[in-house]
Amino acid sequence: MKKIKLLIFAFFILALILISRWDLIWVSITNNCPKCDLSGTNLSGYRLVNANLNGADLRETYLYAAHLRGSGLDHAVLYGAGLHGADLRDTSFAGADLRLASFSAADLRGARLDGANFLYTEFRGADMRGLNLAGQNLSKAVFDSLQRWKLKPLPTSLNNVDLRDANLTDANFNGANMEGANLSNADFSGTSLIGTNLTRANLSHSIISEKQLQQALLCGTTLPDLSISNQNCPEH
């Protein structure tokens, strides 16, 4: 009788665990879990390629080195989530809540980020080459180089990114590589650009101070007044 009671108790506990983590089990099996609750779970290293996670709750979820290429996370909540080193190529985060999330060293090439909330979002060392972020509000987002123990800092790759008309106020781009970026009409008020590579970048009609320009690396760079600066070209 005692053994039966123990078995019933064990079954009850197992049932509670399965119910509480049903969304995690379901997405692992089907790759399809829109609006599911995965908050606080550890999905590090998970392979969820082309998964449907639109509208999902991923608050403070660990997604380190996760494989989410081509997945849909439109309007998902990733507040405080950790996506260090994740494969996020061609992933859609349209309208997602990315506040305080960390995308350090993540691969975001081809990702869609329009309409997302980037308040204090960290992109240190991320690969964001060629992204279209035109008109986005990236105020207070962090794009400076990723500091690595006993290794050279890993610059954030923003080569050829489209940031036309973007709000970049109070953001941090220290050491970032923005070579060939389209930054026309962007607002850099209060933005940190120490050592930022703006080679061949287009800053036409942008709001940026002389001090900020002096701190950045300019070569073939189009300035707000449409003149070209070569102040940091190798031959100068």
VENVENNOR-V357455 format. One line per field, one symbol per residue. burial: # if it has 24 or more other C-alpha atoms within 12 Angstrom, else .. A space follows every 10 residues. Layout:
burial->???
This chain:
burial->.......... .......... ..##..#... ####.####. #.#..##### ########## ########## ########## ########## ########## ########## ########## ########## ########## ######.... ...####### ########## ########## #########. ########## ####.###.. .##..##### ####....#. ......
